[in-house]
Amino acid sequence: MSVSAPSLTDHIAPVEAGAHVTAALWLGDTLALALGDGRVLRVCDGAVAATAAHPDGAILVAGGDGRRLVSGGDDGRVAATDAAGTVTELAVAKGGAWVDALALHPDGALAFSTGRNVVARDAKGREKTFSAPSSARGLAFAPKGYRLAVAHYNGVSLWYPNLETPAEFIEWKGSHIDVAWSPDGRFVVSTMQENALHGWRLQPDRGHMRMSGYPAKVRSLSWSADGKWLATSGAEAAIVWPFDTKEGPTGKAPRECGVRPARVSRVAFHPKSPVLAIGYEDGCILLVRFTDASELLVRPAVKGSTVSALAWDATGGRLGFGCADGQAGVLTLPG
């Protein structure tokens, strides 16, 4: 970007997290950071407090529903931490197996996986289990209804935990790492070991969508608020695919936003506006506005400080971020 481009660096409140930031989530006005040393750091109005959610292990995965940060660790535990720092143990995996993935449903349901075993617990606490064909690497609840997508080798299983019917298997050869539903529920997209994405049109057919050409693995996905765009990491720009028609990105070229000489590590769409936050492996963070492709510098490059987490609050007024070296911060957009 141009050295004369406008900057928001003066609007950042830095935070010393002290460990690798696995995930960043907002609990109301509190930014919650899940850390590699097992702690959950809570940042609110300049005050910082830490809770040992996993005192005997590292946090490997985390998700949130606006009320709690739910974390899974290498100690085999699934725990919930609220904005006050209260930790509630939700589950313990058999044999203390590592928690590989988890997902939260807006109604309070959750799911987590250890190896091939997937456990889904609905809002009333009723548990169902599913044995995936191979290790379940990614989980995602559908935006409507109680249905879970499970990513594994050679495809994705779509499972209704409360129905006796078998899971529907949508196939594509290769190792599928993570999975996401489109906000309207019409598409399922997975990230792959082969530096690519694969998608399925659930309506009106079961058509395939191949999204390839990445120089690195895609580790971060983010849907725009209107569901018309899917932003991804894995290249020296955010690669943003169009989903504004019933065919999805089939036959269409993606947009490239925030081109820089460093790979994108994290992406996060603004919850209300056509603005994309982009974090890079060299520590830089940009905001890119879709209407005119204008860029705002949030954080300059910092050697060894790969951006590992990005999260907007519900109003879109603040952006929390965390990095692999334990640095973090909160951007408050000027009014």
C-alpha positions in Angstrom: 0.0 0.0 0.0 1.1 3.6 -0.5 3.2 5.1 2.3 0.8 8.1 2.2 -2.3 6.0 2.8 -4.4 7.0 5.8 -3.6 5.2 9.1 -5.5 4.1 12.1 -2.5 3.1 14.1 -3.1 5.9 16.7 -6.5 4.3 17.5 -5.1 1.0 18.8 -4.9 0.1 22.5 -2.0 -2.5 22.7 -2.4 -5.6 24.9 0.4 -7.9 26.0 -1.2 -11.3 25.9 2.1 -13.1 26.8 1.4 -16.2 24.7 0.3 -17.3 21.2 -3.2 -16.0 20.6 -5.2 -19.0 19.3 -8.5 -17.1 18.9 -10.1 -13.7 19.6 -13.8 -13.3 20.3 -16.1 -10.6 21.7 -18.3 -11.2 24.8 -20.4 -8.0 24.7 -17.9 -5.2 25.4 -15.2 -7.6 26.5 -12.5 -9.0 24.1 -11.6 -12.5 25.0 -8.3 -14.0 23.8 -7.8 -17.7 23.9 -4.1 -18.4 24.5 -1.7 -21.2 23.7 -0.7 -21.5 27.4 -4.3 -22.4 28.5 -5.4 -19.0 29.7 -8.3 -16.8 28.5 -7.4 -13.1 28.6 -10.3 -10.6 29.0 -9.9 -7.0 27.9 -12.5 -4.4 28.8 -12.2 -0.6 29.0 -8.4 -0.9 29.3 -8.5 -3.4 32.1 -6.9 -6.8 31.5 -7.6 -10.0 33.5 -6.6 -13.6 32.9 -8.3 -16.9 33.8 -6.7 -20.3 33.6 -9.3 -22.1 31.5 -6.9 -25.0 30.8 -4.3 -25.0 33.6 -2.8 -28.2 32.5 -2.7 -27.7 28.8 -2.9 -25.5 25.7 -6.0 -24.1 24.0 -6.1 -25.7 20.6 -9.5 -24.4 19.3 -12.0 -21.9 20.5 -15.4 -20.5 19.5 -17.9 -18.1 20.9 -21.6 -17.2 20.9 -21.4 -13.6 22.3 -21.9 -14.8 25.8 -19.1 -17.2 26.4 -15.8 -18.3 24.9 -15.8 -22.1 24.5 -12.3 -23.7 24.3 -10.9 -27.1 23.6 -7.5 -28.1 24.7 -4.8 -30.8 24.6 -5.9 -31.7 28.1 -9.0 -33.3 26.6 -11.3 -30.7 28.2 -14.0 -28.4 26.7 -14.6 -25.4 28.9 -16.6 -22.2 28.8 -15.3 -18.8 30.0 -17.7 -15.9 30.4 -17.0 -12.1 30.5 -16.6 -12.2 34.3 -13.9 -14.9 34.1 -16.0 -17.8 35.4 -14.9 -21.1 33.9 -17.4 -24.0 33.5 -16.2 -27.4 32.4 -18.5 -28.7 29.7 -17.0 -32.0 28.7 -14.0 -34.2 29.1 -13.0 -36.3 26.1 -12.5 -40.1 26.6 -9.0 -40.9 27.6 -8.1 -37.2 27.6 -7.8 -37.1 23.8 -7.0 -33.8 22.3 -10.0 -31.7 21.2 -9.5 -31.2 17.4 -12.4 -29.0 16.5 -15.5 -27.4 18.0 -18.5 -25.5 16.9 -21.2 -23.4 18.6 -24.9 -23.0 17.6 -26.6 -19.7 18.3 -29.2 -21.4 20.6 -26.5 -22.7 23.0 -25.8 -26.1 21.4 -22.2 -27.1 20.9 -20.2 -29.9 19.1 -16.6 -31.1 19.5 -14.5 -33.8 18.0 -11.6 -36.0 19.1 -10.3 -38.2 16.4 -13.2 -39.7 14.5 -15.6 -39.2 17.4 -18.0 -36.2 17.2 -20.2 -35.2 20.2 -23.1 -32.8 19.7 -24.9 -31.4 22.7 -28.1 -29.5 22.2 -29.4 -26.5 24.2 -31.1 -28.8 26.6 -28.0 -30.8 27.3 -28.9 -33.9 25.3 -25.9 -35.6 23.7 -25.6 -37.5 20.5 -22.5 -39.0 19.0 -21.3 -39.6 15.4 -18.4 -41.6 14.2 -16.8 -39.9 11.1 -15.3 -42.0 8.4 -11.9 -40.6 9.4 -10.6 -38.0 11.8 -13.0 -35.1 12.1 -10.9 -32.0 11.4 -13.6 -29.3 11.1 -17.1 -28.7 12.4 -19.8 -26.1 11.6 -23.4 -25.8 12.4 -25.9 -24.8 9.7 -27.2 -21.2 10.1 -30.7 -22.5 10.4 -31.9 -25.7 12.1 -29.8 -28.2 14.1 -27.5 -29.7 11.5 -23.8 -30.2 11.7 -21.2 -30.3 8.9 -18.2 -32.5 9.7 -15.0 -32.2 7.5 -12.9 -35.3 7.1 -10.9 -37.3 4.5 -12.6 -37.4 1.1 -15.5 -35.1 1.9 -17.9 -33.7 4.4 -20.7 -35.4 6.3 -24.0 -33.4 7.0 -25.5 -34.8 10.2 -28.8 -34.1 11.9 -28.0 -35.1 15.6 -31.6 -35.4 16.7 -32.7 -37.5 13.7 -32.2 -41.3 13.3 -31.4 -40.9 9.6 -27.7 -41.5 8.5 -25.5 -38.5 7.8 -25.5 -37.3 4.2 -22.0 -37.7 2.7 -20.9 -35.2 0.1 -17.7 -36.4 -1.5 -14.6 -34.9 -3.0 -11.3 -36.7 -2.9 -8.6 -35.3 -0.6 -8.1 -34.2 3.0 -10.7 -31.6 4.1 -9.5 -29.6 7.1 -12.2 -27.1 8.0 -15.7 -26.4 6.9 -18.2 -23.5 6.7 -21.8 -22.9 5.7 -22.9 -19.9 3.8 -25.1 -17.5 5.8 -28.2 -18.6 3.7 -27.4 -22.3 4.1 -27.2 -22.9 0.3 -23.4 -23.6 0.1 -20.9 -25.7 2.1 -17.2 -24.9 1.7 -14.2 -26.8 3.0 -10.5 -25.9 3.2 -8.2 -28.6 2.0 -4.7 -30.0 2.5 -4.0 -29.4 -1.2 -3.9 -25.6 -1.0 -7.4 -25.2 -2.2 -11.1 -24.9 -1.3 -13.9 -27.1 -2.4 -17.6 -26.2 -2.3 -20.9 -27.9 -2.8 -24.1 -26.3 -3.9 -26.8 -27.8 -1.7 -29.6 -26.1 -3.6 -30.8 -26.7 -6.2 -28.4 -29.4 -7.1 -25.3 -31.0 -5.5 -22.9 -29.2 -7.8 -19.2 -28.9 -7.1 -17.2 -25.7 -6.9 -13.4 -25.9 -7.2 -11.5 -23.0 -5.8 -7.8 -23.6 -6.3 -4.5 -21.8 -7.2 -3.4 -20.9 -3.7 0.3 -20.8 -2.9 -0.3 -22.0 0.7 -3.0 -23.7 2.7 -6.2 -21.7 3.5 -6.4 -21.3 7.3 -9.0 -18.5 7.6 -12.4 -17.9 6.1 -14.9 -15.1 6.6 -18.3 -14.5 5.0 -19.5 -11.0 4.3 -22.5 -9.8 6.2 -24.8 -10.2 3.2 -23.4 -13.6 2.3 -22.3 -12.5 -1.2 -18.6 -12.8 -0.6 -16.2 -15.4 1.0 -12.8 -14.0 2.0 -9.9 -16.4 2.4 -6.2 -16.4 3.5 -3.4 -18.4 1.8 -2.0 -15.9 -0.7 -0.2 -12.5 -0.8 -3.7 -10.9 -0.9 -7.1 -11.8 0.5 -8.8 -13.9 -2.1 -12.5 -13.1 -2.1 -14.9 -15.4 -4.0 -18.3 -14.3 -5.2 -21.4 -16.1 -4.0 -24.0 -13.6 -5.2 -25.7 -16.0 -7.6 -27.2 -19.5 -7.3 -24.1 -20.9 -9.1 -21.7 -19.5 -6.5 -18.2 -18.8 -7.8 -18.4 -21.3 -10.7 -16.8 -19.7 -13.8 -16.0 -16.5 -12.0 -12.7 -15.0 -10.9 -12.2 -14.0 -7.3 -11.2 -10.5 -6.2 -7.8 -9.8 -4.7 -7.7 -7.3 -1.8 -4.8 -5.9 0.1 -2.0 -7.2 -2.2 1.3 -7.1 -0.2 4.7 -9.0 -0.2 3.5 -11.2 2.7 0.9 -13.9 2.9 -2.5 -13.3 4.5 -2.9 -15.3 7.7 -6.4 -14.1 8.9 -9.5 -12.4 7.4 -12.6 -11.0 9.1 -15.4 -9.2 7.4 -17.1 -6.3 9.2 -20.5 -7.4 10.6 -22.4 -4.6 8.9 -20.4 -2.8 6.2 -18.5 -4.0 3.1 -15.1 -3.8 4.8 -12.6 -6.5 5.2 -9.9 -6.7 7.9 -6.8 -8.6 6.7 -3.9 -9.8 8.9 -0.6 -10.9 7.4 2.2 -13.3 8.4 4.5 -10.3 8.8 2.2 -8.7 11.4 0.6 -6.1 9.3 -3.2 -5.5 9.5 -5.2 -3.6 6.8 -8.8 -2.6 6.4 -10.0 -2.7 2.8 -13.3 -1.1 1.7 -15.0 -3.0 -1.1 -16.8 -0.1 -2.7 -13.6 1.6 -3.8 -10.8 -0.8 -2.8 -9.4 1.9 -0.5 -7.0 0.7 2.2 -6.4 1.8 5.8 -3.3 0.8 7.8 -4.3 -0.6 11.2 -0.9 -2.1 12.2 2.5 -1.9 10.5 4.5 -5.0 9.9 6.2 -6.4 13.0 8.9 -9.1 12.5 7.9 -12.4 14.1 4.4 -11.2 14.9 2.2 -13.2 12.6 -1.5 -12.2 13.0 -3.2 -15.3 14.3 -6.6 -13.9 15.3 -9.0 -11.1 14.2 -12.5 -10.4 15.5 -15.0 -7.5 15.1 -17.4 -6.7 17.9 -21.2 -7.0 17.2 -21.5 -3.3 16.3 -18.4 -3.2 14.1 -16.9 -0.3 16.1 -14.0 -2.3 17.4 -11.6 -4.8 16.0 -9.6 -7.1 18.3 -6.5 -8.9 17.1 -3.9 -11.3 18.4 -0.5 -12.5 17.2 1.7 -15.6 17.4 4.3 -13.8 19.6 1.7 -12.8 22.2 1.1 -9.2 21.1 -2.5 -8.1 20.8 -4.6 -5.0 20.7 -8.0 -3.4 20.2 -8.7 -0.9 17.3 -11.5 1.5 18.1 -12.8 3.1 14.9 -13.1 6.9 15.1 -16.6 8.2 15.1 
